[in-house]
Amino acid sequence: MSLERPVAPDPYELLPAVGSFTVTSTDVSGGEQLPASAVHDSAGGQNVSPQLSWSGFPEGTRSFVVTCFDPDAPIPGGFWHWIAVNLPASTTELAAGAGADDASLPGDGFHVRNDMSAPAFAGAAPPQGDQPHRYYFVVHAVDVDALEVDENASAAVVSFNLAFHTLARAIITPTFRH
């Protein structure tokens, strides 16, 4: 059985336009293959969230949300790998490993369950031989101190709230195929 299918559109181009700012990483690069550190252990990796740092976000930013989404997963809704919400506006970096289930996030930040049902980062694990998958690591600059969600919110509920509170986004999109 072949998993060949059309390439999914950039999911963020489907949302209302917002400003942009810069996100960089010492671990991942846009358009480049993810390192083994950011690959799920079930696919031979170490399952460690990459280091991310950001700058140039708009005045009025009151908090951040960091997400990782794979629109190329072989399911209609894509796959959420990471959702860290309510990071204080003073946060401009997450160290490698900040997505661990036992990691402490800045301020009142917390993880929402990813699509593997864990409140943590889940590394890349596309089906063997599938097309290259894109992993959208996105830092969302938010206009409220905290989204009105808790640890039990789904990624869809967080995303819905972000549609109304995002001032700008910073995106870095590495790929992975094995």
C-alpha positions, 0 to 999 in steps of 0.5 A: 500500500502506497502512502503517496498523496499531494503535499499539504499546503502550508497550514499557516497560510490558511489562517488570517494574516499576522505579523512575523518575527524571527526564530532561530535554533542551534539544533534545527534549520529550515528545509534541512533534515531534523537531527536524530536528537529531534526524532522520536525514539520509536524512529531511532532518535532521542526525542529531545525538543530543539533549542529555539530562540526568538526576537523582533516580536511586536510591541504588545506581546504579552505571552508566547505559545510554542508549537510543532505541527506536521501537516504531512502526517497521513491523516486529514488533520495533520499531527501535533508534536508539541504545544507549550502555552502561556510562556511569559513575554520575557521568554525569548528562548527555550533550551533543548529538552524544554519539551520533556514531560518533566521539564519546567517551563518559564513562569506559568507555562505548561504543556498541552497533550500532543497527538501521542497523548503526552504533555510533552514534545514528541519527535518526528516519526513518520511512516518508513519510506513516506514522503518527507514531512515538514515540521513547523516549529512556530512561536506565536506572539500572543496579545494576552497574558494567558490563553484561557486553556488548561492542561486538558485542552486539545491542540485544536482548542489551543489553535482555535484560541490562537486564531483570535490572540496571535499578533505575529508568528515566527516559523522554522520548518525542518523536514524529516524522512526515514 
